[in-house]
């Protein structure tokens, strides 16, 4: 009887699919090998510290609600010898702050208080982003939405001057800061990707206006406290040494990569006014809990912060919403979709003087990674993320290959042939903009679309496609990476664009070509210089006769020495007002990383007046030319001055700021 029962049990087990869990679920896949991963990351971080001179590194790796790795290496302060403690040491996580803003937006979206595709002007209490409507009541551009702000497709440029200060920002002054400094909107929303800190800050202001309390207080109550992130703060005063959190802040350093034997230079603390986008300070232990939130189901230790529906939206499921084209890896709820080691991930990086940080979420594996170092210099984050990706138990998905697609034919995209100017996230102070545009590296500033033997090429690399959705593919710079999606588009203003991944470039007009602008700028300077030098030379100087100007007649005597001095001074003002501020900026920013330029703190008033002096000189020259004898030197000064004014106006952007209502 027992044998018969055993046989029946065996048959039933086989028929019912035995060998699995009692509830019929598949057994859980094997997790990360914590010991092997710790050994691998420890070796590469130690090598990085020894090779580069970076003082310290923090790493947190989570899987589900399990902390796989929480470690610190090196020193938080070279002078005191304080170690990088993953539980205690605080670092600035910079733009990772943008993901906190997106989390708050997702919460309010769940509650029906926000709609990502609604005009943000409907939520802002005192400011407006919309442009004035025309006579028919239609605005010049479509409205800006939260989706635009969180995906960096709002059309606002990333104007950084004045975003940094040496004194702590006041929470009550956040709205006023946005009103004064919001960069101009130069492109229609949804036309192109241009990373902007102010855009995410504006999304934070929307949250603040909707909930009716300061943004940082709302984030603390709704995100930080429920997650148990007690060491995470937006505001920190480095001069308040009695503050326990300030005492735990790692000192940051700037490395001299050209002379690695030199000791790292201490970087002063600079406050970032774009609070929601830039201001969070945190520890590796706190960030581990934040990783659990985003790599999990929206709850940690039973404390729900984001609903499962919100998590699915943030992950782009079932389909990721887009503003430009579905094939492009656009920012989505502030995260950038990418692949690491062949595995899909959502990432974001951070950089403020002088801290570097990065976080990645591997949604399919439920794994999160946070890496930070307290120095500008070679960054270890990519190596750590690669090591984690290689340790994931699931096999890497087969990357998409462009070899299966046909070569794109130039005849089908002939209107898009030409050169395109890449949108630059590092906008500069107004008076340095001409020089920044003229001196920009060609390979970093432009994209070329050309026909070679009937085939379409982008920067010399053949395009393949099109795919059914109208997009194309271009091979990545590294063979192991998937091909880059390429999309051609026309915005609401009729301007042509090319998008390569998250990089957008605008079709360049003939007058915007570098050669035309170089020639015009040089000619204007040469005319002003020539006129100034000729002001005191004999009026019949043969080199100037060819301009067809009279040197003076009996009824129109030659210019007096006094008048000659006036023209010489006007020429000097034009030249000094054009070259001087640029030379000052070059001297002030020489050798400084992009994020530590002194002019990021704002443009001194005297520099603004100095940079405006050529316009005044141009008006004076035109007035003097109309009232006095016409000499070749006078004409040269006047032409040079007005050419420089025209170029200045051509390069200028609208003034920053948003109107109050």
Beta strands, then each sheet from edge to edge (+ up, - down):
strand 1: 56-63
strand 2: 66-74
strand 3: 91-92
strand 4: 127-128
strand 5: 164-165
strand 6: 253-254
strand 7: 265-266
strand 8: 271-272
strand 9: 281-282
strand 10: 299-300
strand 11: 303-304
strand 12: 331-332
strand 13: 335-340
strand 14: 343-352
strand 15: 355-362
strand 16: 367-373
strand 17: 375-376
strand 18: 418-422
strand 19: 446-452
strand 20: 455-458
strand 21: 461-465
strand 22: 472-474
strand 23: 484-490
strand 24: 496-500
strand 25: 503-507
strand 26: 659-660
sheet 1: 2+ 1- 16+ 15- 14+ 13- 12+
sheet 2: 3+ 9-
sheet 3: 4+ 26-
sheet 4: 5+ 8-
sheet 5: 7+ 6- 17-
sheet 6: 10+ 11-
sheet 7: 18+ 19- 20+ 21- 22+ 23- 24+ 25- 18+
end
